[in-house]
Amino acid sequence: MLIPHAKGLIGRAGLIITTVFALFLLLIPQGVQAKDKNAWDHNLLKVGVLEEPKTLNPWLASDIWSNNVLKLIYQPLYTHEPQNLDLIPWLAESMPVYDKANCTYLVKLKPCNWSDGSPFTAHDVVFTAQLIKKFKIPRFYSKWKFVTKIEALDDHTVRFTLKEPKAMFLSRTMTTPIMAKKQWQPVAEKALKTKKPLASLLQAEVKIPLGAGPFKLKEWREGVYIYLVNNEQFFGRGKKIAGRKLGPYIKGLLFKVYGISDAAILALRKGAVDMYWNGIQPGYLKEIEKDPSLEFFISKKSALYFFGFNLRKKPFSDLAFRKAIAYLIDKEFIIHRILQNYGMPLSSVIPPGNLFYYCPRGPVYGQGLSREERLKKACEILTKAGYSWNVCPVDGQGNIVEGSTLLNKDGTPIKEFTILTPPADYDPNRAMSGMMIQQWLRQAGLPVVARPMAFSALIQQVKWRHDFDCFVLGYGRLSLDPSYLRSFFHSSMDRKRGWNMSGFRDKQYDKLAIAANSAMDKKERRELVCRLQEILMIQVPYIPLYNPLLVEGVRTDHFKGWVSTTGGIGNIWSMCEVRPVD
């Protein structure tokens, strides 16, 4: 999705741009110096980033800056095409053949090479899977623990045997990046000889990643830039995959580290970079949206930002109390005033960017209602459930007044409760949302305080100790596979450090969640996932709030061919299709 060209940003970074740009020119990597200015201008994609990768070790990398680089190097057997997000073969030759009787998958591999020219084989796939299982590598092991056997039938055929049917096998297990056995076997053997094998594996330094992707590492000058060059061994070069003829059509990518948004956006305006690989905040957009040299892409994110309850304690264990709060929260206000219209109100725990599984069934609380109508509806629900007030926010004539002291069903005052949020310097949107929710609830006589808290402390209090009342949190990069519906809400996950932070327990939900994760037919699974979404909207353990839209900027005079998909234009499809402007 595009928005009109833009013009503006002046400002605070004007004084530093000359210095930044001069340093940038001095630090151009060897091989793209000014002696070949056209190659620099027209064949090297310059990308502005705020931070450099924290690591090139794929087992340790969990930050976005590391993954932005590594996903162009390490590749999976299957990936999602950008238009409909369908799963397609990538390193695999075709979709796997499923043997229902034996619960096995047979996968044929494309003939391709690693970036050093050595052949990619089934033995690399087997090694990767066995490494994950043996070391129980965090973030990967849960996708593989139900795979009981991995066999290389020949150099280009792999058979996977599963303990039981698992729907996530294709969309999560098979999207695991594959590692070169020749590079990682010595590392693994060395790690196994230490007292802490997993820690040793995760701490292993990777200087030159060996991958099968469209790019390979050329140079990394820490704190300044990381330089990737075209991988001539890339299996997709010149091939049509998902109806797209792939390159890369550029010589390489230069990730230039700026540290702050001001400098990175100014570099984009000055032409020092061709793309700013980060979301642009609405405050900047107002200043730069009319610059004819810039083009902006607005993309949906696979993200969920929500208001959560602690269902383990009263009054939050009362469904009527939760529904009343759901009516009081004005999502449209949050979108218009806090997100400045760069977001979407959510009516499901699966975001709209997940095209196949998004299914907003169930009640949508308060949509289109005025503030007065929301208050009246909330008071109606609470009164019917047996609550009362010292001063009711709706008087006998139906007029709205300032509510005072909501009382429990036994006549005792509701104790003051707290809404925990991240601090404004971590996420201003969540912090401000918490403050507004505090205001709306107080209007109804609810004794509530919004309390910003350091993010790590918030997670400890909510996830580890379950010592909280309510909270505003979010998942910024949800998997397209909906298996997280079990992780977040199944009764078995209601434990210290478990992902069921709200303490939601529902036998029907548990049964459907297990069935959804085992359903091998996509249509059948979608229906089960839709029913799960409906139950959550009815039972309200979370109130889905919003999904911020991702706004990214590029220059129009340098490169073209960007591919917009859920999650933005910073994807492997863009990097394989973008090319210099004629």
C-alpha positions, -999 to +999 in steps of 0.1 A: +000+000+000+014+034-009+008+069+004+015+100-016+050+114-020+063+136+008+084+166+016+096+180+049+120+170+077+143+197+086+153+201+118+173+190+146+198+169+126+207+196+101+239+205+120+252+169+120+243+158+084+275+172+069+296+153+093+276+121+090+276+122+053+313+130+051+321+101+074+298+079+054+317+086+022+350+079+039+338+046+052+325+032+019+337-005+018+366-014-004+355-024-038+329+003-041+351+034-038+346+066-058+368+053-086+336+036-098+309+061-088+283+047-111+286+013-095+282+030-061+252+050-072+234+024-092+242-011-082+247-010-044+215-007-023+223+015+007+201+008+037+198+029+068+194+011+101+194+021+137+215-008+151+239-034+138+233-071+143+239-083+178+253-115+164+257-136+132+251-168+151+216-179+139+209-199+170+214-169+193+200-141+171+166-130+183+167-092+176+153-077+145+186-062+134+204-095+133+175-112+116+172-086+089+207-096+078+206-133+085+173-139+066+191-129+034+218-155+041+203-186+058+174-201+040+145-226+049+130-254+029+097-236+025+087-199+028+057-177+023+050-160-010+044-122-005+009-117-020-014-143-003+012-156+022+008-191+009+035-216+018+057-225-012+088-246-018+121-226-014+151-249-009+127-278-015+118-288-050+081-293-043+055-295-016+061-325+007+043-358+002+024-368+034+020-405+043-010-404+067-006-441+077+030-437+089+028-399+098+058-391+075+067-364+051+089-369+021+107-337+009+126-334-024+154-308-025+163-284-053+198-288-067+217-259-052+250-248-036+262-231-005+277-197-010+312-213-011+302-235-041+299-267-022+266-287-027+236-283-004+223-318+004+198-338+025+226-344+050+226-307+058+189-308+065+193-339+087+222-323+106+203-291+112+173-310+126+194-332+148+214-303+161+183-285+172+169-316+189+202-326+206+209-292+220+172-283+226+179-249+211+155-222+224+130-208+199+136-238+176+132-269+197+095-265+202+090-267+164+110-300+162+105-320+195+075-339+179+097-350+150+110-385+160+132-393+130+149-375+102+165-395+074+185-387+042+173-412+017+197-398-008+215-365-014+182-348-024+155-366-005+146-362+032+120-382+052+106-368+084+087-390+108+064-373+133+052-387+167+017-375+158+000-352+133+010-316+138-004-288+117+026-265+125+051-289+109+047-273+075+043-236+085+068-236+114+091-266+114+097-265+076+104-228+077+135-233+099+167-220+083+190-248+072+227-248+083+257-262+065+269-293+082+305-286+072+305-253+091+285-263+122+295-299+129+330-289+143+313-262+164+288-287+177+314-313+185+335-287+204+304-275+223+295-311+234+328-314+251+321-284+274+302-284+307+275-262+292+270-274+256+241-252+247+257-220+261+289-229+241+269-234+209+250-201+214+282-182+222+301-195+191+314-167+170+303-167+134+327-146+113+317-157+078+282-172+077+278-200+051+243-198+036+223-205+005+205-171+002+208-143-023+236-125-004+267-133+015+288-113+040+317-093+026+326-070+054+314-059+088+329-027+103+313-028+138+293+003+147+295+017+112+282-007+085+277-043+074+283-051+037+266-080+019+274-089-017+255-108-043+258-146-039+265-159-074+256-194-061+220-184-052+196-211-065+168-186-074+189-164-097+170-160-130+143-185-119+106-178-116+093-186-082+058-178-071+054-160-105+083-137-098+116-137-117+143-134-091+177-117-092+193-103-072+196-074-097+220-054-074+256-060-065+251-059-028+236-042+002+253-018+026+236-016+060+247+018+074+242+022+112+229+056+123+219+050+159+190+076+159+160+081+137+168+118+130+201+110+113+188+080+094+157+098+080+179+128+071+203+105+053+173+092+033+163+127+023+199+136+013+203+104-008+230+089+015+207+058+018+181+044-005+159+028+021+153+033+058+147-002+072+126+008+102+091+021+108+087+058+104+068+074+132+038+097+124+056+127+139+082+124+112+057+117+084+040+151+089+073+168+081+085+147+051+053+134+034+055+159+005+091+152-006+088+141-043+121+121-040+105+098-014+079+071-016+062+055+014+048+021+018+021+013+044+019-024+054+000-044+079+019-061+106+014-096+121+011-079+155-012-079+185-013-051+211-038-059+239-052-052+274-049-082+296-066-093+329-054-115+357-083-140+358-068-156+389-083-129+412-115-110+417-131-089+402-112-098+370-124-134+372-159-121+367-169-121+330-193-092+334-166-070+349-143-078+319-171-071+294-179-037+310-142-027+307-143-039+271-171-014+264-154+014+282-122+012+261-124+033+230-102+017+204-111+043+177-098+070+200-065+051+204-062+048+166-070+084+158-054+103+187-025+080+198-015+062+166-025+093+145-045+070+121-015+048+114-031+017+129-061-006+129-085-014+158-085-052+165-115-074+170-096-106+173-063-119+188-052-129+152-044-097+133-058-088+099-024-092+083-027-129+088-048-132+057-058-169+059-065-173+097-079-139+105-116-144+115-132-117+136-161-137+150-178-129+182-189-096+198-172-063+190-176-043+222-185-006+218-177-001+182-193+031+169-206+041+204-202+075+219-185+080+252-219+084+269-233+053+252-202+033+263-207+044+299-244+035+299-237+001+285-209-007+310-232+005+339-260-017+326-237-048+325-223-041+360-257-034+375-272-065+361-243-085+375-249-071+410-224-043+413-234-009+426-220+026+432-219+053+459-225+076+430-237+059+398-222+074+366-257+073+351-284+091+371-321+083+373-328+104+342-301+087+322-277+116+324-239+110+327-223+122+359-189+115+375-191+080+389-178+074+424-167+042+441-178+010+424-190-015+450-187-053+449-217-075+449-215-077+487-215-039+490-177-035+498-157-011+477-137-024+448-101-022+458-078+000+438-062-019+410-033-012+386-028-013+349+009-020+342+023-006+309+058-003+294+073+032+300+068+059+274+105+058+263+101+021+255+067+024+238+048+057+239+017+041+223+012+015+250+020+039+278-005+065+265-031+038+259-028+028+295-033+064+307-064+068+286-079+035+298-073+047+333-093+078+326-122+060+309-125+035+338-124+062+364-153+079+347-173+048+355-162+048+392-135+022+389-106+028+412-077+023+388-041+036+384-020+032+352+016+025+362+045+025+337+072+000+346+105-010+331+098-036+305+119-064+320+104-058+354+069-058+339+075-092+322+088-106+355+058-094+374+032-106+348+047-137+333+070-150+360+052-141+392+016-136+382+016-106+406-006-081+387-041-069+381-042-057+344-016-049+318-011-035+283+014-055+263+019-066+227+035-091+203+051-072+175+060-102+153+035-130+156+040-161+135+016-166+106+009-200+120-018-197+147-003-224+170+003-196+195-034-197+203-026-228+223+005-213+239-012-181+250-045-195+263-044-233+269-049-242+306-016-262+306+003-230+299-011-213+330+020-216+350+049-194+362+068-183+331+041-198+309+026-178+281-009-180+294-003-148+314-040-141+320-047-175+336-075-182+312-090-217+316-118-231+295-123-268+288-139-263+254-111-240+244-085-265+255-101-292+234-104-271+203-068-257+206-054-292+207-076-302+177-065-271+158-028-279+163-034-314+150-057-307+121-038-315+088-065-302+065-061-264+061-099-256+058-107-278+088-080-261+108-091-226+098-126-234+111-112-245+144-090-214+146-121-193+139-140-209+167-110-203+191-110-166+181-148-164+188-144-180+223-117-155+232-139-125+221-168-139+242-147-148+273-125-117+271-092-128+288-076-102+266-091-071+249-074-068+215-066-031+211-048-022+179-024-032+152+000-004+143+006+000+106+042-001+094+053+029+073+086+026+054+103+051+032+125+047+001+140+070-025+122+071-059+153+081-079+176+052-071+158+019-071+125+003-080+108-030-076+099-031-039+076-059-028+051-049-001+037-077+021+026-083+056+055-070+077+067-044+052+090-041+022+121-052+042+118-088+029+138-113+008+114-108-021+122-071-023+159-077-021+157-103-049+136-080-072+147-044-065+168-029-093+183+004-103+159+030-118+165+031-156 
